[in-house]
Amino acid sequence: MTDHDPFGRAVRDHYRDERTAPLLDRDGEATREHAIEEWYFGAHDEDAWRDAWLEGPLLDMGAGAGRDAVYYQGRFETVAIEVSEPLVELMRDRGVEDARLADMFSLRAAFDHDRFRSAHAIGTQVGLAGSMGAVREFLTDLAFVTTPGATAVLDNYAPELAATVDVFGYREDAAPGLAYRVYHCEYDGAVGRTLLFRLFSVDRLREATVGTPWTVAAARYGDVQWRVVLEKR
């Protein structure tokens, strides 16, 4: 059967000890099991480099199970958003004080001008924009809902790194600094929609900021990902 959100249901059910099956990612014949406990319910990733750029009010975009939101709301006002109703329910159950159903790619519809001092999207969600044009539109909308001098921390898989070709669902692109990921989730017989992630290099992100108020202030790499700080002029 078709289910628009098997991912959200599986993560929520796991938290409530009601999960009836593994959460699977499928790419053709390739399959992997989602490590739900490790990826969504482990300890907050203590990253002093990232956290030094964040202050409140903070917008946590694609907040998942609320792990980071719970941590940040102890420091300053934090608003956590998700497109998944089960995940919003989970975050509220978990103690996230301001968890909302909202799309990070439709920020103007959800928030007022100059609402946030910083923003955060860790988990490669920005790739779900699907295209570099849509990334630029996202950055323009993010500028609308953030104050002058705001910062934003984003990450993505890095097609400029050789090891990234082994990431699940990876697809090459002939254009330098670009690639894709494609897969879908299955849970308890339910099949989710196909997810298309646009992978882009830090240089491609710099190109996408042209015509927006954002500039790349800092960047660093892991094994297959980059993490970037944007500053709003």
mmCIF file of the C-alpha atoms, coordinates in Angstrom:
data_MODEL
# 
_entry.id   MODEL 
# 
loop_
_atom_site.group_PDB 
_atom_site.id 
_atom_site.type_symbol 
_atom_site.label_atom_id 
_atom_site.label_alt_id 
_atom_site.label_comp_id 
_atom_site.label_asym_id 
_atom_site.label_entity_id 
_atom_site.label_seq_id 
_atom_site.pdbx_PDB_ins_code 
_atom_site.Cartn_x 
_atom_site.Cartn_y 
_atom_site.Cartn_z 
_atom_site.occupancy 
_atom_site.B_iso_or_equiv 
_atom_site.pdbx_formal_charge 
_atom_site.auth_seq_id 
_atom_site.auth_comp_id 
_atom_site.auth_asym_id 
_atom_site.auth_atom_id 
_atom_site.pdbx_PDB_model_num 
ATOM 1   C CA . MET A 1 1   ? 0.000  0.000  0.000   1.00 0.00 ? 1   MET A CA 1 
ATOM 2   C CA . THR A 1 2   ? 1.014  3.631  -0.381  1.00 0.00 ? 2   THR A CA 1 
ATOM 3   C CA . ASP A 1 3   ? 1.704  5.695  2.731   1.00 0.00 ? 3   ASP A CA 1 
ATOM 4   C CA . HIS A 1 4   ? 2.882  9.273  2.518   1.00 0.00 ? 4   HIS A CA 1 
ATOM 5   C CA . ASP A 1 5   ? 4.852  9.034  5.769   1.00 0.00 ? 5   ASP A CA 1 
ATOM 6   C CA . PRO A 1 6   ? 6.100  5.557  6.739   1.00 0.00 ? 6   PRO A CA 1 
ATOM 7   C CA . PHE A 1 7   ? 9.308  7.210  7.955   1.00 0.00 ? 7   PHE A CA 1 
ATOM 8   C CA . GLY A 1 8   ? 7.578  9.463  10.450  1.00 0.00 ? 8   GLY A CA 1 
ATOM 9   C CA . ARG A 1 9   ? 5.329  6.669  11.713  1.00 0.00 ? 9   ARG A CA 1 
ATOM 10  C CA . ALA A 1 10  ? 8.254  4.291  12.196  1.00 0.00 ? 10  ALA A CA 1 
ATOM 11  C CA . VAL A 1 11  ? 10.317 6.808  14.182  1.00 0.00 ? 11  VAL A CA 1 
ATOM 12  C CA . ARG A 1 12  ? 7.306  7.771  16.326  1.00 0.00 ? 12  ARG A CA 1 
ATOM 13  C CA . ASP A 1 13  ? 6.392  4.118  16.896  1.00 0.00 ? 13  ASP A CA 1 
ATOM 14  C CA . HIS A 1 14  ? 9.986  3.369  17.900  1.00 0.00 ? 14  HIS A CA 1 
ATOM 15  C CA . TYR A 1 15  ? 9.870  6.107  20.528  1.00 0.00 ? 15  TYR A CA 1 
ATOM 16  C CA . ARG A 1 16  ? 6.593  4.746  21.906  1.00 0.00 ? 16  ARG A CA 1 
ATOM 17  C CA . ASP A 1 17  ? 7.865  1.128  21.874  1.00 0.00 ? 17  ASP A CA 1 
ATOM 18  C CA . GLU A 1 18  ? 5.173  0.339  19.322  1.00 0.00 ? 18  GLU A CA 1 
ATOM 19  C CA . ARG A 1 19  ? 7.306  -0.296 16.234  1.00 0.00 ? 19  ARG A CA 1 
ATOM 20  C CA . THR A 1 20  ? 6.116  -3.427 14.437  1.00 0.00 ? 20  THR A CA 1 
ATOM 21  C CA . ALA A 1 21  ? 8.802  -3.767 11.735  1.00 0.00 ? 21  ALA A CA 1 
ATOM 22  C CA . PRO A 1 22  ? 12.157 -2.345 10.665  1.00 0.00 ? 22  PRO A CA 1 
ATOM 23  C CA . LEU A 1 23  ? 12.276 0.930  8.764   1.00 0.00 ? 23  LEU A CA 1 
ATOM 24  C CA . LEU A 1 24  ? 13.884 0.159  5.416   1.00 0.00 ? 24  LEU A CA 1 
ATOM 25  C CA . ASP A 1 25  ? 15.408 2.359  2.729   1.00 0.00 ? 25  ASP A CA 1 
ATOM 26  C CA . ARG A 1 26  ? 15.208 0.926  -0.780  1.00 0.00 ? 26  ARG A CA 1 
ATOM 27  C CA . ASP A 1 27  ? 17.053 1.895  -3.943  1.00 0.00 ? 27  ASP A CA 1 
ATOM 28  C CA . GLY A 1 28  ? 16.159 -0.660 -6.589  1.00 0.00 ? 28  GLY A CA 1 
ATOM 29  C CA . GLU A 1 29  ? 17.491 -3.978 -5.281  1.00 0.00 ? 29  GLU A CA 1 
ATOM 30  C CA . ALA A 1 30  ? 19.638 -2.289 -2.647  1.00 0.00 ? 30  ALA A CA 1 
ATOM 31  C CA . THR A 1 31  ? 18.222 -2.178 0.890   1.00 0.00 ? 31  THR A CA 1 
ATOM 32  C CA . ARG A 1 32  ? 19.443 -0.844 4.220   1.00 0.00 ? 32  ARG A CA 1 
ATOM 33  C CA . GLU A 1 33  ? 17.812 -0.751 7.628   1.00 0.00 ? 33  GLU A CA 1 
ATOM 34  C CA . HIS A 1 34  ? 17.470 2.662  9.259   1.00 0.00 ? 34  HIS A CA 1 
ATOM 35  C CA . ALA A 1 35  ? 19.397 2.794  12.543  1.00 0.00 ? 35  ALA A CA 1 
ATOM 36  C CA . ILE A 1 36  ? 16.579 4.708  14.260  1.00 0.00 ? 36  ILE A CA 1 
ATOM 37  C CA . GLU A 1 37  ? 17.895 4.600  17.820  1.00 0.00 ? 37  GLU A CA 1 
ATOM 38  C CA . GLU A 1 38  ? 21.402 5.682  16.839  1.00 0.00 ? 38  GLU A CA 1 
ATOM 39  C CA . TRP A 1 39  ? 20.441 8.345  14.307  1.00 0.00 ? 39  TRP A CA 1 
ATOM 40  C CA . TYR A 1 40  ? 17.518 10.004 16.080  1.00 0.00 ? 40  TYR A CA 1 
ATOM 41  C CA . PHE A 1 41  ? 17.665 9.170  19.782  1.00 0.00 ? 41  PHE A CA 1 
ATOM 42  C CA . GLY A 1 42  ? 21.355 9.208  20.593  1.00 0.00 ? 42  GLY A CA 1 
ATOM 43  C CA . ALA A 1 43  ? 23.021 12.007 22.507  1.00 0.00 ? 43  ALA A CA 1 
ATOM 44  C CA . HIS A 1 44  ? 23.064 15.481 20.998  1.00 0.00 ? 44  HIS A CA 1 
ATOM 45  C CA . ASP A 1 45  ? 26.102 15.909 18.775  1.00 0.00 ? 45  ASP A CA 1 
ATOM 46  C CA . GLU A 1 46  ? 28.353 18.138 20.855  1.00 0.00 ? 46  GLU A CA 1 
ATOM 47  C CA . ASP A 1 47  ? 29.833 20.388 18.180  1.00 0.00 ? 47  ASP A CA 1 
ATOM 48  C CA . ALA A 1 48  ? 31.258 23.566 19.695  1.00 0.00 ? 48  ALA A CA 1 
ATOM 49  C CA . TRP A 1 49  ? 32.245 24.854 16.243  1.00 0.00 ? 49  TRP A CA 1 
ATOM 50  C CA . ARG A 1 50  ? 28.637 24.703 15.027  1.00 0.00 ? 50  ARG A CA 1 
ATOM 51  C CA . ASP A 1 51  ? 27.025 25.835 18.251  1.00 0.00 ? 51  ASP A CA 1 
ATOM 52  C CA . ALA A 1 52  ? 29.199 28.942 18.453  1.00 0.00 ? 52  ALA A CA 1 
ATOM 53  C CA . TRP A 1 53  ? 27.332 30.287 15.413  1.00 0.00 ? 53  TRP A CA 1 
ATOM 54  C CA . LEU A 1 54  ? 23.835 29.728 16.813  1.00 0.00 ? 54  LEU A CA 1 
ATOM 55  C CA . GLU A 1 55  ? 21.724 31.934 19.057  1.00 0.00 ? 55  GLU A CA 1 
ATOM 56  C CA . GLY A 1 56  ? 18.050 32.486 19.686  1.00 0.00 ? 56  GLY A CA 1 
ATOM 57  C CA . PRO A 1 57  ? 15.488 32.672 18.475  1.00 0.00 ? 57  PRO A CA 1 
ATOM 58  C CA . LEU A 1 58  ? 16.610 29.555 16.557  1.00 0.00 ? 58  LEU A CA 1 
ATOM 59  C CA . LEU A 1 59  ? 14.713 27.812 13.749  1.00 0.00 ? 59  LEU A CA 1 
ATOM 60  C CA . ASP A 1 60  ? 15.467 24.067 13.711  1.00 0.00 ? 60  ASP A CA 1 
ATOM 61  C CA . MET A 1 61  ? 14.446 22.927 10.216  1.00 0.00 ? 61  MET A CA 1 
ATOM 62  C CA . GLY A 1 62  ? 13.679 19.282 9.558   1.00 0.00 ? 62  GLY A CA 1 
ATOM 63  C CA . ALA A 1 63  ? 13.985 18.669 13.290  1.00 0.00 ? 63  ALA A CA 1 
ATOM 64  C CA . GLY A 1 64  ? 13.258 14.946 13.080  1.00 0.00 ? 64  GLY A CA 1 
ATOM 65  C CA . ALA A 1 65  ? 12.740 13.412 16.521  1.00 0.00 ? 65  ALA A CA 1 
ATOM 66  C CA . GLY A 1 66  ? 13.690 16.661 18.263  1.00 0.00 ? 66  GLY A CA 1 
ATOM 67  C CA . ARG A 1 67  ? 17.058 15.595 19.646  1.00 0.00 ? 67  ARG A CA 1 
ATOM 68  C CA . ASP A 1 68  ? 18.739 18.907 18.836  1.00 0.00 ? 68  ASP A CA 1 
ATOM 69  C CA . ALA A 1 69  ? 15.671 21.014 19.649  1.00 0.00 ? 69  ALA A CA 1 
ATOM 70  C CA . VAL A 1 70  ? 15.530 19.604 23.189  1.00 0.00 ? 70  VAL A CA 1 
ATOM 71  C CA . TYR A 1 71  ? 19.166 20.599 23.671  1.00 0.00 ? 71  TYR A CA 1 
ATOM 72  C CA . TYR A 1 72  ? 18.916 24.091 22.168  1.00 0.00 ? 72  TYR A CA 1 
ATOM 73  C CA . GLN A 1 73  ? 15.687 25.091 23.903  1.00 0.00 ? 73  GLN A CA 1 
ATOM 74  C CA . GLY A 1 74  ? 17.600 24.857 27.172  1.00 0.00 ? 74  GLY A CA 1 
ATOM 75  C CA . ARG A 1 75  ? 19.847 27.641 25.911  1.00 0.00 ? 75  ARG A CA 1 
ATOM 76  C CA . PHE A 1 76  ? 17.495 29.945 24.001  1.00 0.00 ? 76  PHE A CA 1 
ATOM 77  C CA . GLU A 1 77  ? 14.124 30.094 22.244  1.00 0.00 ? 77  GLU A CA 1 
ATOM 78  C CA . THR A 1 78  ? 13.917 27.304 19.688  1.00 0.00 ? 78  THR A CA 1 
ATOM 79  C CA . VAL A 1 79  ? 11.192 26.555 17.124  1.00 0.00 ? 79  VAL A CA 1 
ATOM 80  C CA . ALA A 1 80  ? 11.345 23.061 15.605  1.00 0.00 ? 80  ALA A CA 1 
ATOM 81  C CA . ILE A 1 81  ? 9.587  22.336 12.308  1.00 0.00 ? 81  ILE A CA 1 
ATOM 82  C CA . GLU A 1 82  ? 8.781  19.139 10.427  1.00 0.00 ? 82  GLU A CA 1 
ATOM 83  C CA . VAL A 1 83  ? 6.552  18.174 7.503   1.00 0.00 ? 83  VAL A CA 1 
ATOM 84  C CA . SER A 1 84  ? 5.626  14.931 9.264   1.00 0.00 ? 84  SER A CA 1 
ATOM 85  C CA . GLU A 1 85  ? 2.636  14.949 11.639  1.00 0.00 ? 85  GLU A CA 1 
ATOM 86  C CA . PRO A 1 86  ? 3.877  11.827 13.498  1.00 0.00 ? 86  PRO A CA 1 
ATOM 87  C CA . LEU A 1 87  ? 7.253  13.503 14.067  1.00 0.00 ? 87  LEU A CA 1 
ATOM 88  C CA . VAL A 1 88  ? 5.623  16.690 15.360  1.00 0.00 ? 88  VAL A CA 1 
ATOM 89  C CA . GLU A 1 89  ? 3.594  14.520 17.767  1.00 0.00 ? 89  GLU A CA 1 
ATOM 90  C CA . LEU A 1 90  ? 6.779  12.732 18.822  1.00 0.00 ? 90  LEU A CA 1 
ATOM 91  C CA . MET A 1 91  ? 8.663  15.984 19.444  1.00 0.00 ? 91  MET A CA 1 
ATOM 92  C CA . ARG A 1 92  ? 5.853  17.279 21.640  1.00 0.00 ? 92  ARG A CA 1 
ATOM 93  C CA . ASP A 1 93  ? 5.776  13.981 23.556  1.00 0.00 ? 93  ASP A CA 1 
ATOM 94  C CA . ARG A 1 94  ? 9.525  14.275 23.994  1.00 0.00 ? 94  ARG A CA 1 
ATOM 95  C CA . GLY A 1 95  ? 9.282  17.737 25.512  1.00 0.00 ? 95  GLY A CA 1 
ATOM 96  C CA . VAL A 1 96  ? 9.977  20.061 22.584  1.00 0.00 ? 96  VAL A CA 1 
ATOM 97  C CA . GLU A 1 97  ? 8.234  23.241 23.689  1.00 0.00 ? 97  GLU A CA 1 
ATOM 98  C CA . ASP A 1 98  ? 7.510  24.691 20.229  1.00 0.00 ? 98  ASP A CA 1 
ATOM 99  C CA . ALA A 1 99  ? 7.173  21.944 17.601  1.00 0.00 ? 99  ALA A CA 1 
ATOM 100 C CA . ARG A 1 100 ? 5.228  22.895 14.485  1.00 0.00 ? 100 ARG A CA 1 
ATOM 101 C CA . LEU A 1 101 ? 4.043  21.289 11.265  1.00 0.00 ? 101 LEU A CA 1 
ATOM 102 C CA . ALA A 1 102 ? 5.775  23.408 8.610   1.00 0.00 ? 102 ALA A CA 1 
ATOM 103 C CA . ASP A 1 103 ? 7.865  22.979 5.470   1.00 0.00 ? 103 ASP A CA 1 
ATOM 104 C CA . MET A 1 104 ? 11.401 24.416 5.407   1.00 0.00 ? 104 MET A CA 1 
ATOM 105 C CA . PHE A 1 105 ? 10.843 25.099 1.703   1.00 0.00 ? 105 PHE A CA 1 
ATOM 106 C CA . SER A 1 106 ? 7.763  27.259 2.416   1.00 0.00 ? 106 SER A CA 1 
ATOM 107 C CA . LEU A 1 107 ? 9.066  29.449 5.224   1.00 0.00 ? 107 LEU A CA 1 
ATOM 108 C CA . ARG A 1 108 ? 7.275  32.648 4.196   1.00 0.00 ? 108 ARG A CA 1 
ATOM 109 C CA . ALA A 1 109 ? 3.947  30.881 4.637   1.00 0.00 ? 109 ALA A CA 1 
ATOM 110 C CA . ALA A 1 110 ? 4.829  29.859 8.184   1.00 0.00 ? 110 ALA A CA 1 
ATOM 111 C CA . PHE A 1 111 ? 6.734  32.768 9.770   1.00 0.00 ? 111 PHE A CA 1 
ATOM 112 C CA . ASP A 1 112 ? 6.906  36.541 9.902   1.00 0.00 ? 112 ASP A CA 1 
ATOM 113 C CA . HIS A 1 113 ? 9.713  38.714 8.591   1.00 0.00 ? 113 HIS A CA 1 
ATOM 114 C CA . ASP A 1 114 ? 12.834 38.852 10.825  1.00 0.00 ? 114 ASP A CA 1 
ATOM 115 C CA . ARG A 1 115 ? 11.497 36.130 13.145  1.00 0.00 ? 115 ARG A CA 1 
ATOM 116 C CA . PHE A 1 116 ? 14.779 34.264 13.830  1.00 0.00 ? 116 PHE A CA 1 
ATOM 117 C CA . ARG A 1 117 ? 18.363 35.143 14.726  1.00 0.00 ? 117 ARG A CA 1 
ATOM 118 C CA . SER A 1 118 ? 19.767 31.833 13.494  1.00 0.00 ? 118 SER A CA 1 
ATOM 119 C CA . ALA A 1 119 ? 18.698 28.672 11.679  1.00 0.00 ? 119 ALA A CA 1 
ATOM 120 C CA . HIS A 1 120 ? 19.852 25.078 11.671  1.00 0.00 ? 120 HIS A CA 1 
ATOM 121 C CA . ALA A 1 121 ? 19.283 22.140 9.286   1.00 0.00 ? 121 ALA A CA 1 
ATOM 122 C CA . ILE A 1 122 ? 21.521 19.190 10.095  1.00 0.00 ? 122 ILE A CA 1 
ATOM 123 C CA . GLY A 1 123 ? 20.752 15.899 8.367   1.00 0.00 ? 123 GLY A CA 1 
ATOM 124 C CA . THR A 1 124 ? 21.229 16.908 4.700   1.00 0.00 ? 124 THR A CA 1 
ATOM 125 C CA . GLN A 1 125 ? 17.589 18.051 4.447   1.00 0.00 ? 125 GLN A CA 1 
ATOM 126 C CA . VAL A 1 126 ? 18.573 21.000 2.259   1.00 0.00 ? 126 VAL A CA 1 
ATOM 127 C CA . GLY A 1 127 ? 19.217 18.490 -0.519  1.00 0.00 ? 127 GLY A CA 1 
ATOM 128 C CA . LEU A 1 128 ? 15.473 17.845 -0.713  1.00 0.00 ? 128 LEU A CA 1 
ATOM 129 C CA . ALA A 1 129 ? 15.194 21.173 -2.514  1.00 0.00 ? 129 ALA A CA 1 
ATOM 130 C CA . GLY A 1 130 ? 15.880 18.989 -5.553  1.00 0.00 ? 130 GLY A CA 1 
ATOM 131 C CA . SER A 1 131 ? 17.617 21.580 -7.724  1.00 0.00 ? 131 SER A CA 1 
ATOM 132 C CA . MET A 1 132 ? 20.068 24.450 -7.378  1.00 0.00 ? 132 MET A CA 1 
ATOM 133 C CA . GLY A 1 133 ? 17.369 26.901 -8.404  1.00 0.00 ? 133 GLY A CA 1 
ATOM 134 C CA . ALA A 1 134 ? 15.223 25.657 -5.548  1.00 0.00 ? 134 ALA A CA 1 
ATOM 135 C CA . VAL A 1 135 ? 18.186 25.943 -3.171  1.00 0.00 ? 135 VAL A CA 1 
ATOM 136 C CA . ARG A 1 136 ? 18.489 29.621 -4.127  1.00 0.00 ? 136 ARG A CA 1 
ATOM 137 C CA . GLU A 1 137 ? 14.745 30.108 -3.530  1.00 0.00 ? 137 GLU A CA 1 
ATOM 138 C CA . PHE A 1 138 ? 15.106 28.452 -0.131  1.00 0.00 ? 138 PHE A CA 1 
ATOM 139 C CA . LEU A 1 139 ? 17.957 30.791 0.797   1.00 0.00 ? 139 LEU A CA 1 
ATOM 140 C CA . THR A 1 140 ? 15.879 33.794 -0.270  1.00 0.00 ? 140 THR A CA 1 
ATOM 141 C CA . ASP A 1 141 ? 12.962 32.667 1.891   1.00 0.00 ? 141 ASP A CA 1 
ATOM 142 C CA . LEU A 1 142 ? 15.299 31.906 4.796   1.00 0.00 ? 142 LEU A CA 1 
ATOM 143 C CA . ALA A 1 143 ? 16.603 35.460 4.532   1.00 0.00 ? 143 ALA A CA 1 
ATOM 144 C CA . PHE A 1 144 ? 13.027 36.758 4.807   1.00 0.00 ? 144 PHE A CA 1 
ATOM 145 C CA . VAL A 1 145 ? 12.377 35.018 8.144   1.00 0.00 ? 145 VAL A CA 1 
ATOM 146 C CA . THR A 1 146 ? 15.755 35.864 9.706   1.00 0.00 ? 146 THR A CA 1 
ATOM 147 C CA . THR A 1 147 ? 17.134 39.104 11.104  1.00 0.00 ? 147 THR A CA 1 
ATOM 148 C CA . PRO A 1 148 ? 19.981 41.199 9.685   1.00 0.00 ? 148 PRO A CA 1 
ATOM 149 C CA . GLY A 1 149 ? 23.269 39.583 10.676  1.00 0.00 ? 149 GLY A CA 1 
ATOM 150 C CA . ALA A 1 150 ? 21.638 36.158 11.095  1.00 0.00 ? 150 ALA A CA 1 
ATOM 151 C CA . THR A 1 151 ? 23.523 32.891 10.721  1.00 0.00 ? 151 THR A CA 1 
ATOM 152 C CA . ALA A 1 152 ? 22.506 29.505 9.339   1.00 0.00 ? 152 ALA A CA 1 
ATOM 153 C CA . VAL A 1 153 ? 24.203 26.115 9.664   1.00 0.00 ? 153 VAL A CA 1 
ATOM 154 C CA . LEU A 1 154 ? 23.571 23.585 6.879   1.00 0.00 ? 154 LEU A CA 1 
ATOM 155 C CA . ASP A 1 155 ? 25.091 20.297 5.791   1.00 0.00 ? 155 ASP A CA 1 
ATOM 156 C CA . ASN A 1 156 ? 24.961 18.010 2.773   1.00 0.00 ? 156 ASN A CA 1 
ATOM 157 C CA . TYR A 1 157 ? 26.747 15.087 1.207   1.00 0.00 ? 157 TYR A CA 1 
ATOM 158 C CA . ALA A 1 158 ? 29.796 16.306 -0.697  1.00 0.00 ? 158 ALA A CA 1 
ATOM 159 C CA . PRO A 1 159 ? 30.089 15.158 -4.326  1.00 0.00 ? 159 PRO A CA 1 
ATOM 160 C CA . GLU A 1 160 ? 33.584 16.686 -4.393  1.00 0.00 ? 160 GLU A CA 1 
ATOM 161 C CA . LEU A 1 161 ? 34.789 13.911 -2.048  1.00 0.00 ? 161 LEU A CA 1 
ATOM 162 C CA . ALA A 1 162 ? 35.670 10.549 -3.616  1.00 0.00 ? 162 ALA A CA 1 
ATOM 163 C CA . ALA A 1 163 ? 34.154 8.505  -0.774  1.00 0.00 ? 163 ALA A CA 1 
ATOM 164 C CA . THR A 1 164 ? 30.683 9.961  -1.358  1.00 0.00 ? 164 THR A CA 1 
ATOM 165 C CA . VAL A 1 165 ? 30.062 7.620  -4.309  1.00 0.00 ? 165 VAL A CA 1 
ATOM 166 C CA . ASP A 1 166 ? 29.494 4.846  -1.751  1.00 0.00 ? 166 ASP A CA 1 
ATOM 167 C CA . VAL A 1 167 ? 26.645 6.678  0.014   1.00 0.00 ? 167 VAL A CA 1 
ATOM 168 C CA . PHE A 1 168 ? 23.317 4.853  -0.192  1.00 0.00 ? 168 PHE A CA 1 
ATOM 169 C CA . GLY A 1 169 ? 21.253 5.888  -3.219  1.00 0.00 ? 169 GLY A CA 1 
ATOM 170 C CA . TYR A 1 170 ? 24.074 7.891  -4.832  1.00 0.00 ? 170 TYR A CA 1 
ATOM 171 C CA . ARG A 1 171 ? 23.720 8.975  -8.470  1.00 0.00 ? 171 ARG A CA 1 
ATOM 172 C CA . GLU A 1 172 ? 26.425 10.680 -10.486 1.00 0.00 ? 172 GLU A CA 1 
ATOM 173 C CA . ASP A 1 173 ? 25.917 13.933 -12.373 1.00 0.00 ? 173 ASP A CA 1 
ATOM 174 C CA . ALA A 1 174 ? 28.049 14.965 -15.342 1.00 0.00 ? 174 ALA A CA 1 
ATOM 175 C CA . ALA A 1 175 ? 28.243 18.544 -14.025 1.00 0.00 ? 175 ALA A CA 1 
ATOM 176 C CA . PRO A 1 176 ? 31.155 19.240 -11.650 1.00 0.00 ? 176 PRO A CA 1 
ATOM 177 C CA . GLY A 1 177 ? 30.217 19.535 -7.989  1.00 0.00 ? 177 GLY A CA 1 
ATOM 178 C CA . LEU A 1 178 ? 26.759 17.999 -8.388  1.00 0.00 ? 178 LEU A CA 1 
ATOM 179 C CA . ALA A 1 179 ? 25.150 14.617 -7.770  1.00 0.00 ? 179 ALA A CA 1 
ATOM 180 C CA . TYR A 1 180 ? 21.887 13.087 -6.507  1.00 0.00 ? 180 TYR A CA 1 
ATOM 181 C CA . ARG A 1 181 ? 20.584 10.561 -4.011  1.00 0.00 ? 181 ARG A CA 1 
ATOM 182 C CA . VAL A 1 182 ? 17.391 8.634  -4.740  1.00 0.00 ? 182 VAL A CA 1 
ATOM 183 C CA . TYR A 1 183 ? 15.561 6.149  -2.519  1.00 0.00 ? 183 TYR A CA 1 
ATOM 184 C CA . HIS A 1 184 ? 12.289 5.536  -0.698  1.00 0.00 ? 184 HIS A CA 1 
ATOM 185 C CA . CYS A 1 185 ? 11.294 4.273  2.751   1.00 0.00 ? 185 CYS A CA 1 
ATOM 186 C CA . GLU A 1 186 ? 9.192  1.238  3.647   1.00 0.00 ? 186 GLU A CA 1 
ATOM 187 C CA . TYR A 1 187 ? 7.640  0.369  7.000   1.00 0.00 ? 187 TYR A CA 1 
ATOM 188 C CA . ASP A 1 188 ? 5.284  -2.427 7.930   1.00 0.00 ? 188 ASP A CA 1 
ATOM 189 C CA . GLY A 1 189 ? 4.210  -2.951 4.314   1.00 0.00 ? 189 GLY A CA 1 
ATOM 190 C CA . ALA A 1 190 ? 3.742  0.773  3.604   1.00 0.00 ? 190 ALA A CA 1 
ATOM 191 C CA . VAL A 1 191 ? 5.769  2.398  0.816   1.00 0.00 ? 191 VAL A CA 1 
ATOM 192 C CA . GLY A 1 192 ? 6.705  6.084  0.941   1.00 0.00 ? 192 GLY A CA 1 
ATOM 193 C CA . ARG A 1 193 ? 7.265  8.497  -1.892  1.00 0.00 ? 193 ARG A CA 1 
ATOM 194 C CA . THR A 1 194 ? 10.570 8.539  -3.737  1.00 0.00 ? 194 THR A CA 1 
ATOM 195 C CA . LEU A 1 195 ? 13.000 10.986 -2.142  1.00 0.00 ? 195 LEU A CA 1 
ATOM 196 C CA . LEU A 1 196 ? 15.218 12.992 -4.483  1.00 0.00 ? 196 LEU A CA 1 
ATOM 197 C CA . PHE A 1 197 ? 18.153 14.736 -2.816  1.00 0.00 ? 197 PHE A CA 1 
ATOM 198 C CA . ARG A 1 198 ? 20.289 17.229 -4.730  1.00 0.00 ? 198 ARG A CA 1 
ATOM 199 C CA . LEU A 1 199 ? 23.916 16.880 -3.660  1.00 0.00 ? 199 LEU A CA 1 
ATOM 200 C CA . PHE A 1 200 ? 26.117 19.912 -4.248  1.00 0.00 ? 200 PHE A CA 1 
ATOM 201 C CA . SER A 1 201 ? 29.597 21.054 -3.351  1.00 0.00 ? 201 SER A CA 1 
ATOM 202 C CA . VAL A 1 202 ? 30.454 24.012 -1.151  1.00 0.00 ? 202 VAL A CA 1 
ATOM 203 C CA . ASP A 1 203 ? 31.472 25.915 -4.300  1.00 0.00 ? 203 ASP A CA 1 
ATOM 204 C CA . ARG A 1 204 ? 28.044 25.212 -5.814  1.00 0.00 ? 204 ARG A CA 1 
ATOM 205 C CA . LEU A 1 205 ? 26.460 26.498 -2.608  1.00 0.00 ? 205 LEU A CA 1 
ATOM 206 C CA . ARG A 1 206 ? 28.502 29.687 -2.935  1.00 0.00 ? 206 ARG A CA 1 
ATOM 207 C CA . GLU A 1 207 ? 27.105 30.089 -6.453  1.00 0.00 ? 207 GLU A CA 1 
ATOM 208 C CA . ALA A 1 208 ? 23.579 29.590 -5.094  1.00 0.00 ? 208 ALA A CA 1 
ATOM 209 C CA . THR A 1 209 ? 24.029 32.435 -2.604  1.00 0.00 ? 209 THR A CA 1 
ATOM 210 C CA . VAL A 1 210 ? 24.604 34.936 -5.416  1.00 0.00 ? 210 VAL A CA 1 
ATOM 211 C CA . GLY A 1 211 ? 21.652 37.314 -5.466  1.00 0.00 ? 211 GLY A CA 1 
ATOM 212 C CA . THR A 1 212 ? 20.732 36.470 -1.865  1.00 0.00 ? 212 THR A CA 1 
ATOM 213 C CA . PRO A 1 213 ? 21.885 38.198 1.346   1.00 0.00 ? 213 PRO A CA 1 
ATOM 214 C CA . TRP A 1 214 ? 23.878 35.105 2.390   1.00 0.00 ? 214 TRP A CA 1 
ATOM 215 C CA . THR A 1 215 ? 27.584 34.432 2.176   1.00 0.00 ? 215 THR A CA 1 
ATOM 216 C CA . VAL A 1 216 ? 29.582 31.326 3.155   1.00 0.00 ? 216 VAL A CA 1 
ATOM 217 C CA . ALA A 1 217 ? 31.407 32.321 6.351   1.00 0.00 ? 217 ALA A CA 1 
ATOM 218 C CA . ALA A 1 218 ? 32.966 28.971 7.282   1.00 0.00 ? 218 ALA A CA 1 
ATOM 219 C CA . ALA A 1 219 ? 33.048 25.379 6.073   1.00 0.00 ? 219 ALA A CA 1 
ATOM 220 C CA . ARG A 1 220 ? 34.517 22.075 7.140   1.00 0.00 ? 220 ARG A CA 1 
ATOM 221 C CA . TYR A 1 221 ? 34.422 18.487 5.892   1.00 0.00 ? 221 TYR A CA 1 
ATOM 222 C CA . GLY A 1 222 ? 33.777 15.050 7.334   1.00 0.00 ? 222 GLY A CA 1 
ATOM 223 C CA . ASP A 1 223 ? 34.355 11.787 5.475   1.00 0.00 ? 223 ASP A CA 1 
ATOM 224 C CA . VAL A 1 224 ? 31.492 12.251 3.005   1.00 0.00 ? 224 VAL A CA 1 
ATOM 225 C CA . GLN A 1 225 ? 29.765 15.474 4.081   1.00 0.00 ? 225 GLN A CA 1 
ATOM 226 C CA . TRP A 1 226 ? 30.403 19.164 4.483   1.00 0.00 ? 226 TRP A CA 1 
ATOM 227 C CA . ARG A 1 227 ? 29.017 21.514 7.102   1.00 0.00 ? 227 ARG A CA 1 
ATOM 228 C CA . VAL A 1 228 ? 28.721 25.221 6.321   1.00 0.00 ? 228 VAL A CA 1 
ATOM 229 C CA . VAL A 1 229 ? 27.938 28.407 8.191   1.00 0.00 ? 229 VAL A CA 1 
ATOM 230 C CA . LEU A 1 230 ? 26.124 31.122 6.252   1.00 0.00 ? 230 LEU A CA 1 
ATOM 231 C CA . GLU A 1 231 ? 26.066 34.724 7.394   1.00 0.00 ? 231 GLU A CA 1 
ATOM 232 C CA . LYS A 1 232 ? 23.428 37.183 6.293   1.00 0.00 ? 232 LYS A CA 1 
ATOM 233 C CA . ARG A 1 233 ? 24.732 40.547 5.176   1.00 0.00 ? 233 ARG A CA 1 
# 
